[in-house]
Amino acid sequence: MKRLILWDHERGSWQYDVFCLLIIAFIFLTPNAWFDKSDKATKSPSATVQSKANTAK
C-alpha cells in the first residue's frame, strides 16, 4: 500500500501503466454532475455583499 500511495513504481512497469489507466478512466468516465455544483449555489450571499457595498457609499 505504501508503494501505491507514494507512486514508487518504475515508469514502464505494468503497475505504473495500471495506475495511469485508472487516473485517465476516472477523468473521462466521471459524471459531470459530480463536479457541477452551480445549480446548488445560492445567489443571496453575493447579493448581500453587493447591497452592503452599495449602502456603504
N, C-alpha and C positions, 0 to 999 in steps of 0.2 A: 504494500500500500504506500510505503514511503517513496518508492521509485515512481509510482503513479502520480503522487502529489508533486514531487519535485521534478518530474519530467526527466528522469535520469536514464533515458534510453538513447542509444546511438541513432543518429539520423540514418535512415535507410533500413532499419530493422523492422520486423513485422509489427512490433509493439508500437513503434513510432507511427507507422502507417495507419494502424487501427485508431490511435488517438486522433490523428489528423482527420480521418474519415468521420469519426464521431463528432468532432467540432464542426466540420463542414455540414454534416447531416443536421446538427442542431440549428445551425444558422439558416439553412434553406427549408427545413421541414417544420420549424416552429410556427404556429399560427400567429398571424399579425395581431389578433385580439389579445394575446398575452402582453403585448407591448403598447397597444393603443389605449391610452388612458384619457384621451381628450373628452370623451363623452361623459366621464365621471367627474371631471373637473368642474368646480363651481366658479361662477363669474363674480360672485359677491365680494370676495376679498380684494380683487383688483379694483372693482368699482368703489369699494370703501376707501382704498388708498387714494384713488383719483379724486374722490369727493373731498377727502380731508386735505389733499394738496390744493384743491381749488378754493377751499374755505380759508386756507392759511394766507392767501394773497391779500 
